[in-house]
């Protein structure tokens, strides 16, 4: 309708009601209003009036109730709830109604207000008695006033908090938009509150039973509002666990087939053997006796490192730096030395570079020796512990010099 059309209809309705009031005749008021609205609707839109369009003006009590019931049924059929001017998606099987959510809160607010008023009245009685010199007579009112006012304030705050939570609940239902589940992040973006705040209020709503079939996933990241969605989630969790167990079983079988070595450890050992072979080939290609001794020691140290790793596969994770830096750098230096040593004319620069590489090989051999020693550290601790226990037992049995002396003195 255009603005003028609305004004004309409003004027007509005002005139009809005014005539009924002044004349004291309300017998046909409802029928007159109903017919006026229908004519206006038909003349403006060219369409016949349809019941249920929201234009039913039946002022009788029964008709009003019937109209509200019909509107309520229409809202429920559409999956919505009409609350305070808002249309809130709902489903009586999934979400608690407004009465359950707000009834207790309104009761707390009302009770709190009554308590505050009574406390204020008692306080005034006490003050009035004090003013006329009868404070002792009103002391009981004063004693009752403070608990009433404090308790009333607490009830009012709690009730207001419940009503606020109910409003947030309606907001979350709208955010679901008919879906059976939603990420907490999505709900957070919709209502412009932090994910932590939304998760906290969702937990409260679940505890109160407002989401009748509601559940959160184990990580608190997703809200599910139907049992079907939750069952699908549980099924997915079970399937994921089964897949994880199957993967672990296959991994253990593979490890068993490979002599107790995982695929990762086997890859480390394979790469290590390739480095050892490359060191050996460089040694064969370089004729110098002194450099050959350095390379041979290097080969031995590296070989021992990987042998110890094969015996104790848990050490493989400590070889990252060896595999990524030291061995590739060693191979690169040996290749460079091969190239320099193969030159027919050994000039000053070549000799100096070869000397630098030889010194670096000494440094690397020291590093490899320390790495090997570190790999034996746990074994050394175990041996030391065993020796200590053995010495203690021997001493207790009097089988050592110290133990024999003690037993003799006793």
Residue pairs with C-beta under 8 A, 6 or more apart in sequence:
1 9
1 44
1 45
2 44
5 40
5 44
8 40
9 36
9 37
9 40
12 36
12 40
13 33
13 36
13 37
16 29
16 32
16 33
16 36
17 29
17 33
20 26
20 29
29 59
30 57
30 58
30 59
30 60
30 63
33 57
33 59
34 56
34 57
34 58
37 49
37 55
37 57
38 49
38 55
41 47
41 49
41 55
42 48
42 49
49 55
52 70
52 74
54 71
56 63
56 67
58 64
58 66
58 67
71 82
72 82
75 81
75 82
75 87
76 90
76 92
79 89
79 90
79 91
79 178
80 87
80 88
80 89
80 90
81 87
81 88
81 89
81 90
81 97
81 98
82 88
83 98
83 170
86 170
88 170
88 173
88 174
89 173
89 174
89 176
89 177
89 178
90 97
90 173
93 212
93 213
94 211
94 212
94 213
94 214
94 225
94 226
95 169
95 173
95 210
95 211
95 212
95 225
96 208
96 209
96 210
96 211
96 212
98 166
100 210
101 162
101 166
101 169
101 208
101 210
102 162
102 163
102 166
104 159
104 162
105 158
105 159
105 160
105 161
105 162
105 163
105 166
106 159
106 163
107 159
108 155
108 156
108 158
108 159
108 162
109 155
109 156
109 159
109 160
109 163
110 159
111 152
111 155
111 159
112 151
112 152
112 153
112 154
112 155
112 156
112 157
112 158
112 159
113 152
113 156
114 152
115 148
115 149
115 151
115 152
115 155
116 148
116 149
116 152
116 153
116 156
117 152
118 148
118 152
119 144
119 145
119 146
119 147
119 148
119 149
119 150
119 152
120 145
120 149
122 141
122 142
122 144
122 145
122 148
123 141
123 142
123 145
123 149
125 138
125 141
126 135
126 138
126 139
126 141
126 142
126 145
127 138
128 138
129 135
129 137
129 138
129 141
130 138
165 201
165 204
165 205
168 191
168 201
169 205
169 210
171 190
171 191
172 187
172 190
172 191
172 198
172 202
172 205
172 223
174 190
175 182
175 186
175 187
175 190
175 191
176 182
176 225
180 224
180 225
180 226
180 228
180 229
181 222
181 223
181 224
181 225
181 226
181 229
181 233
182 222
182 223
183 221
183 222
183 223
184 195
184 198
184 199
184 202
184 220
184 221
184 222
184 223
185 195
185 221
187 198
187 202
187 223
188 194
188 195
188 197
188 198
191 198
199 216
199 220
202 211
202 216
202 223
203 216
205 211
205 214
206 214
206 215
206 216
211 223
211 225
213 225
213 226
213 227
213 230
214 223
214 224
214 225
215 223
215 224
215 230
215 233
216 222
216 223
216 224
217 224
217 233
218 237
222 233
224 230
224 233
251 262
251 263
254 262
254 263
255 261
255 262
255 263
258 266
260 313
261 269
261 310
261 313
262 313
264 316
265 309
265 310
265 313
265 316
268 306
268 309
268 316
268 319
268 323
269 306
269 309
269 310
271 323
272 302
272 305
272 306
272 309
272 319
272 323
272 327
273 306
275 302
275 327
275 330
275 331
276 299
276 302
276 303
276 306
278 331
278 334
279 295
279 298
279 299
279 302
279 330
279 331
279 334
280 299
282 295
282 331
282 334
282 335
282 337
282 338
283 292
283 295
283 296
283 299
285 338
286 292
286 295
286 334
286 337
286 338
286 341
287 341
288 341
290 358
291 337
291 358
291 361
294 358
294 361
294 362
294 365
295 334
295 361
297 365
298 330
298 361
298 364
298 365
298 368
301 365
301 368
301 369
301 371
301 372
302 327
302 368
304 372
305 319
305 322
305 368
305 371
305 372
305 375
308 315
308 372
308 375
308 376
309 315
309 316
309 319
309 375
312 375
312 378
315 375
318 374
318 375
322 371
326 364
326 367
326 368
329 364
330 361
330 364
333 357
333 360
333 361
336 353
336 357
337 354
337 357
337 358
340 350
340 353
340 354
340 357
341 354
343 350
391 400
394 400
394 403
395 402
395 403
395 406
396 403
397 403
398 404
398 406
398 407
